[in-house]
Amino acid sequence: MARDQVFSEPRTHIVDFVFDETVAAVFPDMIRRSVPGYELVVPMTGLLAARAVAGIDSPRIYDLGCSLGATTLAVLHALASLGMTVPDLSIVAVDNSAAMLDQARSTVRDPRVRFVESDVSTLPFEPARAVIMNWLLQFLPPEHRAPLLERIRGCLQDGGLLLLSEKVHADDDATEAFNRAAHEDFKRANGYSDLEISQKRTALEQVLITDTVESHVARLEAAGFREVHVWFRCLNWAAFAARA
Ligand SMILES: C[S@@+](CC[C@H](N)C(=O)[O-])C[C@H]1O[C@@H](n2cnc3c(N)ncnc32)[C@H](O)[C@@H]1O
């Protein structure tokens, strides 16, 4: 796994973060060393998605913002581990970064998986049993979020699941300060220097815009989901399961 050194050299001008070839080349290392819980949330998402398609004929699963296909692979792995055979399953793995998809296509070679290069805000959805959106919604302009969730709700069959993971923020200053300080230590302990931490924070400032857990839940309910569960929380990271 190539080591993430994207922000290791001092920069005079820090441009907004993009998912380009440089990031794609080190992405598995970057996300594991930056996102608390990544190594739990991905396989758990796989299990939840696998359970959502049990006993369903020809189910479709979307993996939105699939990057290198880690969560798609987790779904396939979960099906195998649970001994589930799902006839005519299809997984549509979507990303708008050609660099990410190039690598994903060479890593995930499974006839059940189709990679699509598209912006999720304009992607037409077909009926689905599960939609996975791990750490993508936070990168969309805030005004695009509710319309996308409504379209996802609209494509989900009754009982289907949206599995959503996000960076969040706390709505009180003390919790926010505690979570931020603990996250910086998480990154230091994973080998990032203070320079890397601060340059990456600046690069993400305008592009990664968080919501609170409460606003996520309220927006999912307003989009028509009938059950919303917060199944993971660690500092400023949370994962939701919303049932249609
Ligand atoms: C943090 S990564 C997601 C990680 C991935 N879900 C995983 O589990 O490893 C965010 C991904 O969303 C993609 N992305 C960002 N905005 C997008 C959009 N509007 N439409 C589609 N993909 C988008 C990025 O290219 C990037 O690959």
The ligand as a Gaussian input file, in Angstrom:
#p B3LYP/6-31G(d) Opt

LIG

0 1
 C      -13.950000       9.763000       0.850000
 S      -14.154000       9.041000      -0.688000
 C      -15.262000       7.684000      -0.402000
 C      -14.633000       6.448000       0.149000
 C      -15.294000       5.159000      -0.255000
 N      -16.725000       5.207000      -0.176000
 C      -14.759000       4.017000       0.587000
 O      -15.507000       3.409000       1.343000
 O      -13.553000       3.725000       0.485000
 C      -15.251000      10.103000      -1.571000
 C      -15.431000       9.662000      -3.011000
 O      -16.559000      10.364000      -3.527000
 C      -16.256000      10.756000      -4.850000
 N      -17.110000      11.901000      -5.169000
 C      -17.052000      13.162000      -4.664000
 N      -18.042000      13.926000      -5.166000
 C      -18.759000      13.120000      -6.003000
 C      -19.906000      13.307000      -6.809000
 N      -20.524000      14.495000      -6.864000
 N      -20.374000      12.271000      -7.541000
 C      -19.739000      11.060000      -7.493000
 N      -18.651000      10.808000      -6.739000
 C      -18.165000      11.831000      -5.998000
 C      -14.771000      11.070000      -4.849000
 O      -14.210000      11.015000      -6.129000
 C      -14.229000      10.008000      -3.902000
 O      -13.797000       8.870000      -4.603000

